[in-house]
Amino acid sequence: MTLDILLALALFCAATLFTPGPNNLMLMASGANFGLRRTVPHLAGVAFGFPLMIVPVGLGVMQIFDLWPPAHTVLRIVSFAYMLWLAWKIAHAAPVQDRTSGARPLSFVQAAAFQWVNPKAWSMALGAITLYATSRDLGAILWVAGSFAVLGLASALTWTTLGTAVRRMLANPSRLRVFNWIMAGLLLASMIPVLLT
């Protein structure tokens, strides 16, 4: 991969990773509700789960959409249903002092698995492979995945830190409730472009 292509890929990664989307909104909400330390597995699942998704997508999974176009509709429906459930969980998260011991952020595996139903992740993966790994050889795909891993860790840490920064302001249960409802609403709003396509 040439330096100019690598730079273009890095800019693509940064633009797609740092903009609001389901992962970033969930990390911000988790940081606000649970703090940085407890959100680390969720953060790592997002940062490394997406690059792990890129490899099989680049090596052939994306051909499913070419061979069976209704797969787009199935993915859209499953994604929206899962986003509704996540939005409900975020909106109804209890203040820290009121939580049962079962309340916790997503685990590494849950966050990594979430990438497979995240519509923004799919469009990022398909776009990156189409633009920057046109040959679909393993080396090019690994460059794309590696770029997303490095910048994805920075993005996930940034959004989680933003959540922890507002945590003190949200010590008041009514403010936290409003914040959680706003995060749930934004998560659902992030689905509008998917539903309209």
TORDRENDREN-10225 format. One line per 5 residues: number of its first residue (from 1); their letters; for each residue x, y, z of C-alpha. Coordinates in steps of 0.001 Angstrom, whole numbers, padded with zeros to 6 digits. Layout:
// residues N
NUM	a	X/Y/Z ~ ...
***
This chain:
// residues 197
1	mtldi	000000/000000/000000 ~ 001502/003331/-001068 ~ 001900/006239/001346 ~ -000779/008374/-000346 ~ -003292/005485/-000205
6	llala	-002381/004843/003438 ~ -002922/008520/004277 ~ -006290/008497/002493 ~ -007221/005336/004413 ~ -006229/006966/007717
11	lfcaa	-008399/009983/006927 ~ -011307/007685/006005 ~ -010855/005762/009269 ~ -010706/008941/011362 ~ -013761/010458/009686
16	tlftp	-015855/007334/010165 ~ -014589/006372/013619 ~ -014750/009708/015418 ~ -018192/010775/014170 ~ -021243/009908/016298
21	gpnnl	-022711/006492/015717 ~ -024027/003564/017742 ~ -020625/002498/019116 ~ -019574/005992/020157 ~ -022906/006872/021743
26	mlmas	-022933/003591/023673 ~ -019345/004151/024850 ~ -020182/007671/025991 ~ -023244/006425/027884 ~ -021225/003588/029410
31	ganfg	-018458/005975/030471 ~ -021027/008256/032107 ~ -022835/005396/033838 ~ -019967/003083/034784 ~ -016713/005067/034509
36	lrrtv	-013622/004415/032409 ~ -012224/001422/034281 ~ -015452/-000630/034118 ~ -015989/000345/030457 ~ -012537/-000885/029299
41	phlag	-013817/-004318/028105 ~ -016607/-002605/026125 ~ -014090/-000086/024750 ~ -011687/-002862/023700 ~ -014520/-004868/022138
46	vafgf	-015423/-001912/019933 ~ -011831/-000934/019126 ~ -010709/-004443/018161 ~ -014013/-006144/017304 ~ -014543/-003957/014263
51	plmiv	-011089/-004632/012734 ~ -011684/-008347/013407 ~ -014944/-008038/011444 ~ -013189/-006408/008474 ~ -011058/-009474/007709
56	pvglg	-013888/-011961/006989 ~ -015945/-009215/005334 ~ -013050/-008447/002987 ~ -012290/-012099/002329 ~ -015784/-012899/001097
61	vmqif	-018673/-012169/003455 ~ -019495/-009019/001484 ~ -020234/-011232/-001535 ~ -023370/-012449/000262 ~ -024911/-009030/-000384
66	dlwpp	-024058/-009317/-004077 ~ -025438/-012832/-004390 ~ -028531/-012351/-002221 ~ -029735/-008699/-002183 ~ -032467/-009355/000440
71	ahtvl	-029583/-009786/002918 ~ -029491/-005972/003126 ~ -033108/-005920/004316 ~ -032538/-008737/006812 ~ -029500/-006931/008237
76	rivsf	-031455/-003667/008461 ~ -034346/-005312/010367 ~ -032096/-007229/012774 ~ -029970/-004121/013356 ~ -032955/-001911/014070
81	aymlw	-034501/-004430/016480 ~ -031219/-004737/018369 ~ -030798/-000931/018472 ~ -034295/-000598/019942 ~ -033380/-003032/022693
86	lawki	-030081/-001220/023400 ~ -031813/002179/023440 ~ -034344/000833/025930 ~ -031529/-000479/028166 ~ -029690/002863/028027
91	ahaap	-032851/004897/028668 ~ -033787/002779/031673 ~ -030320/002516/033246 ~ -030688/003238/036948 ~ -028444/005683/038812
96	vqdrt	-025305/003990/040195 ~ -026577/004005/043795 ~ -029885/002366/042737 ~ -028409/-000389/040571 ~ -028519/-004026/041405
101	sgarp	-025219/-005872/041242 ~ -026228/-007169/037785 ~ -025884/-003782/036060 ~ -022697/-003645/033981 ~ -021345/-002355/030697
106	lsfvq	-021011/-004602/027650 ~ -018248/-007187/027812 ~ -015469/-007459/025218 ~ -017280/-010302/023425 ~ -020665/-008524/023485
111	aaafq	-019160/-005308/022081 ~ -017180/-007213/019432 ~ -020270/-009223/018432 ~ -022308/-006002/018251 ~ -020251/-004943/015220
116	wvnpk	-022025/-007605/013153 ~ -025437/-005946/013687 ~ -024192/-002352/013653 ~ -025249/-000788/010336 ~ -022592/001933/010551
121	awsma	-019927/-000762/011003 ~ -021184/-002585/007903 ~ -021124/000526/005748 ~ -017654/001434/007073 ~ -016321/-002081/006391
126	lgait	-017855/-002370/002930 ~ -016707/001147/002001 ~ -013165/000637/003277 ~ -012727/-002710/001510 ~ -014194/-001347/-001727
131	lyats	-011990/001771/-001694 ~ -008722/000655/-000073 ~ -008495/-003116/-000592 ~ -009763/-003354/-004144 ~ -007629/-006427/-004840
136	rdlga	-009230/-008160/-001825 ~ -005906/-009810/-001050 ~ -005124/-010551/002598 ~ -002307/-007992/002810 ~ -004513/-005079/001731
141	ilwva	-007332/-006231/004010 ~ -004930/-006415/006969 ~ -003745/-002845/006246 ~ -007361/-001690/006392 ~ -008046/-003673/009586
146	gsfav	-004823/-002439/011219 ~ -005617/001188/010412 ~ -009052/000816/011958 ~ -007551/-000885/015039 ~ -005100/001952/015755
151	lglas	-007544/004794/015143 ~ -010453/002843/016608 ~ -008696/002560/019964 ~ -008138/006342/019984 ~ -011782/006990/019042
156	altwt	-013213/004559/021613 ~ -011029/006032/024351 ~ -012067/009568/023360 ~ -015808/008844/023473 ~ -015553/006901/026746
161	tlgta	-013538/009732/028276 ~ -016193/012219/027171 ~ -018734/010114/029026 ~ -016628/009965/032169 ~ -016058/013740/031974
166	vrrml	-019787/014390/032295 ~ -020171/011745/034994 ~ -019745/014252/037849 ~ -022477/016444/036368 ~ -024703/013393/036224
171	anpsr	-024381/012482/039904 ~ -027899/013859/040258 ~ -030279/010974/039358 ~ -032674/013206/037405 ~ -029833/014594/035258
176	lrvfn	-028528/011083/034638 ~ -032021/009970/033594 ~ -032266/012868/031114 ~ -028764/012093/029790 ~ -029615/008406/029334
181	wimag	-032858/009251/027501 ~ -030960/011663/025229 ~ -028306/008990/024505 ~ -031065/006451/023757 ~ -032757/008935/021421
186	lllas	-029499/009707/019631 ~ -028818/005989/019252 ~ -032184/005572/017549 ~ -031637/008718/015471 ~ -028384/007203/014207
191	mipvl	-030553/004525/012581 ~ -032548/006997/010453 ~ -030099/006959/007503 ~ -030193/003148/007544 ~ -033981/003043/007530
196	lt	-034228/005579/004714 ~ -031883/003715/002348
***
